[in-house]
Amino acid sequence: MTITSEKDLISLEKIGFIVAEAREEMIKAVRAGITTKELDVIGEKVFSYYGAKSAPKYEYDFPGTTCISINDEAAHGIPGSRVIEVGDSVNIDVSALLDGYYADTGATVLVEPVPLMKKELCQCSLIALNKAIDKVKAGMKINQIGRTIYNEAKGKGFTVIRDLTGHGIGKRLHEKPDYIFNYFDVKDNQILNNGLVLAIETFISSSAEHVIEDKNGWTLRTPDKSIVAQFEHTIVVTKDKPIILTDKRN
């Protein structure tokens, strides 16, 4: 969506704060011995407190409040009885709606001690997201986002998952633009307009470039067991610096 009123921005800021709150509360609880379902319940309690609804559950009947993906799971991990272990990388992807507005955010955290590669992968994914967001400005071609993410990954010796992308968001969880690639697509000449709401997410992998669907019908994982780190923010494009709706520091 494109923001057209102060009400739009205020409503998006509210749901942005809520998903960021859920993300941070879940991150704080990540430790060896906790199950992914127990983490999911923490996010569910935050939503319940503010009167928000889980977006994947509401829109797609996803079997969880949030998506929790571990190690080689790139996206849509189903919360359940799986116990988080030392050495795991845990991705928490949180999206919700309130009063007809949506926001989406994610982060990958590590259960120390972990191999150096996992630390470097997570750092690369986060830096790539921040660099991409820093470049966003009204009038810019959308493919510059993917160029920035890809260059950061390649420069650190990693790859990007090409079939997972960011997306437009606002009045629905997924809106136009349908795809914000993690690589440079010379044919994607869409121009970012002032007020456009985007969910930008980085899918950086230790080696894989594509994912396969798990037998559960939801979870996407790498075919070679390579590790994926994802970070995500919902932002509003402006003529100057973008507004990051899911950054709790704002």
C-alpha positions in Angstrom: 0.0 0.0 0.0 0.9 3.6 -0.2 0.2 5.8 2.8 -2.4 8.5 2.0 -3.2 9.8 5.5 -1.9 10.4 9.0 -4.3 7.6 10.1 -2.5 5.1 7.8 0.9 6.0 9.3 -0.3 5.9 12.9 -2.0 2.6 12.4 1.1 1.1 10.8 3.3 2.4 13.6 1.0 0.7 16.1 1.2 -2.7 14.5 4.9 -2.2 13.7 5.5 -1.7 17.4 3.5 -4.8 18.3 5.3 -7.2 16.0 8.7 -5.7 17.1 7.7 -6.2 20.7 6.8 -9.9 20.0 10.0 -10.4 18.1 12.1 -9.0 21.0 10.3 -10.9 23.7 10.8 -14.2 21.8 14.4 -13.4 21.1 15.0 -12.9 24.8 13.6 -16.3 25.5 15.7 -18.3 23.0 17.9 -20.8 24.8 18.9 -24.4 24.7 16.1 -26.6 26.1 13.1 -24.4 25.1 10.7 -25.7 22.4 9.7 -23.8 19.4 6.1 -24.0 20.6 7.0 -22.4 23.9 8.6 -19.5 22.0 5.5 -19.2 19.8 3.3 -18.9 22.9 5.3 -15.9 23.9 4.6 -14.2 20.6 0.9 -15.2 21.0 0.7 -13.6 24.4 2.1 -10.3 23.1 -0.5 -10.3 20.3 -3.3 -11.1 22.7 -2.3 -8.2 25.0 -2.5 -5.7 22.2 -5.5 -7.2 20.5 -3.6 -8.1 17.4 -4.0 -11.2 15.2 -1.3 -13.5 13.7 -1.1 -12.7 10.1 0.0 -16.1 8.7 -2.7 -17.8 10.8 -5.4 -15.3 9.8 -4.5 -15.1 6.1 -3.2 -18.6 5.3 -4.3 -20.8 8.2 -0.7 -21.4 9.2 -0.4 -23.9 12.1 1.3 -21.4 14.4 1.2 -17.8 15.6 4.7 -17.1 14.3 7.2 -18.9 12.0 10.3 -20.3 13.8 12.9 -21.8 11.4 16.1 -23.5 12.6 19.5 -23.9 10.8 18.8 -25.2 7.3 15.1 -24.1 7.5 14.9 -20.9 5.5 11.3 -19.9 6.2 7.9 -21.0 7.5 9.1 -23.3 10.3 6.1 -24.6 12.2 6.3 -24.2 16.0 6.0 -27.5 17.8 7.8 -30.0 20.1 11.3 -29.4 18.6 13.8 -28.5 21.3 16.3 -25.8 20.6 19.9 -27.0 21.1 23.3 -25.4 21.7 24.8 -24.4 18.3 21.4 -23.7 16.6 20.6 -20.6 14.6 17.0 -19.7 15.2 15.0 -17.5 12.9 11.9 -15.8 14.4 9.5 -14.3 11.8 6.6 -12.3 13.2 3.7 -10.8 11.3 0.4 -9.6 12.6 -2.6 -7.3 11.9 -4.4 -4.7 14.0 -7.4 -2.6 12.8 -6.9 -3.7 9.2 -3.1 -2.9 9.0 -0.2 -5.4 8.8 3.5 -5.4 9.7 6.2 -8.1 9.3 9.6 -8.5 10.9 12.2 -11.1 11.6 15.6 -11.8 13.1 18.0 -14.7 13.5 19.6 -15.4 16.8 22.3 -17.9 17.8 22.4 -20.3 20.8 26.1 -20.0 21.8 28.6 -21.5 21.4 28.2 -21.7 17.6 30.7 -22.1 14.7 32.3 -18.9 13.5 30.6 -19.3 10.1 27.1 -19.0 11.7 28.2 -15.8 13.4 29.5 -14.3 10.2 26.4 -15.4 8.3 24.1 -13.7 10.8 26.2 -10.6 10.8 26.2 -10.5 7.0 22.4 -10.9 6.8 21.8 -8.1 9.3 24.3 -5.7 7.7 22.8 -6.5 4.2 19.4 -5.5 5.5 20.6 -2.3 7.1 22.6 -1.3 4.0 19.6 -2.0 1.8 17.2 0.1 4.0 19.7 2.9 4.1 19.6 3.2 0.3 15.8 3.2 0.0 14.4 6.6 -1.2 11.4 7.7 -3.3 12.4 7.7 -7.0 14.8 4.8 -6.7 14.6 1.6 -8.7 13.5 -1.3 -6.5 16.2 -3.5 -8.0 18.8 -1.5 -6.1 17.6 -3.2 -2.9 18.5 -6.6 -4.3 21.8 -5.3 -5.7 22.8 -4.1 -2.3 21.9 -7.4 -0.5 23.5 -9.6 -3.1 26.8 -7.6 -3.1 27.0 -7.8 0.6 26.5 -11.5 0.6 28.9 -12.2 -2.2 31.6 -10.0 -0.7 31.5 -12.1 2.5 31.6 -15.4 0.6 27.9 -16.2 1.0 24.9 -16.7 -1.3 21.3 -15.4 -1.4 18.2 -17.5 -1.6 16.8 -16.5 -5.0 13.2 -17.8 -4.5 12.5 -16.1 -1.2 11.9 -12.3 -1.3 10.6 -9.3 0.4 7.2 -7.8 -0.6 4.8 -5.0 -0.3 2.6 -4.9 2.8 0.0 -2.7 4.5 -3.7 -3.6 4.1 -2.7 -7.2 3.4 0.3 -9.3 4.5 1.5 -9.6 0.9 0.8 -6.8 -1.6 2.4 -5.3 -4.6 5.3 -5.1 -5.3 5.0 -8.9 -5.1 8.8 -9.5 -5.1 11.7 -7.6 -3.6 14.6 -9.8 -4.8 17.8 -10.5 -2.8 19.7 -10.1 -6.1 19.9 -7.6 -8.9 17.3 -8.1 -11.6 18.1 -5.7 -14.5 14.5 -6.1 -15.9 12.8 -5.0 -12.6 12.5 -1.3 -13.3 9.8 -0.5 -10.7 10.2 2.9 -9.1 9.7 3.3 -5.4 7.1 6.0 -4.7 6.8 8.2 -1.7 4.7 6.5 1.1 5.1 3.0 -0.3 5.1 0.3 2.5 7.6 -2.5 2.1 8.7 -5.6 4.0 12.4 -5.9 3.2 14.0 -9.2 4.2 17.4 -10.8 3.6 17.8 -14.5 3.0 21.5 -15.2 3.2 22.8 -18.7 2.9 26.1 -20.4 3.6 25.9 -22.0 0.1 22.4 -22.7 -1.3 20.6 -20.4 -3.7 17.2 -22.2 -3.7 14.9 -24.0 -1.3 12.7 -27.0 -1.3 9.4 -27.6 0.4 9.4 -29.9 3.5 6.9 -32.8 3.6 4.8 -30.9 6.1 3.7 -28.6 3.2 4.9 -25.4 4.8 8.5 -25.3 5.8 11.1 -24.3 3.2 14.6 -25.6 3.6 17.9 -25.8 1.7 18.5 -29.0 -0.2 22.1 -29.3 0.9 21.6 -28.6 4.6 23.3 -25.2 4.3 22.4 -22.6 6.9 20.2 -19.6 6.3 20.0 -16.3 8.2 17.0 -14.0 7.7 16.4 -10.4 9.0 13.4 -8.3 8.1 11.9 -4.9 8.7 8.7 -3.2 7.6 9.4 0.3 6.3 7.8 3.3 4.7 9.5 4.9 1.7 10.0 8.6 1.9 11.8 11.3 -0.1 14.6 11.1 2.6 15.4 8.3 5.0 12.8 5.5 5.2 10.6 5.1 8.3 11.4 1.8 10.0 8.1 0.7 11.6 9.5 -2.4 13.2 12.6 -1.0 14.9 11.9 -0.7 18.6 14.6 1.9 19.0 12.4 4.4 17.1 
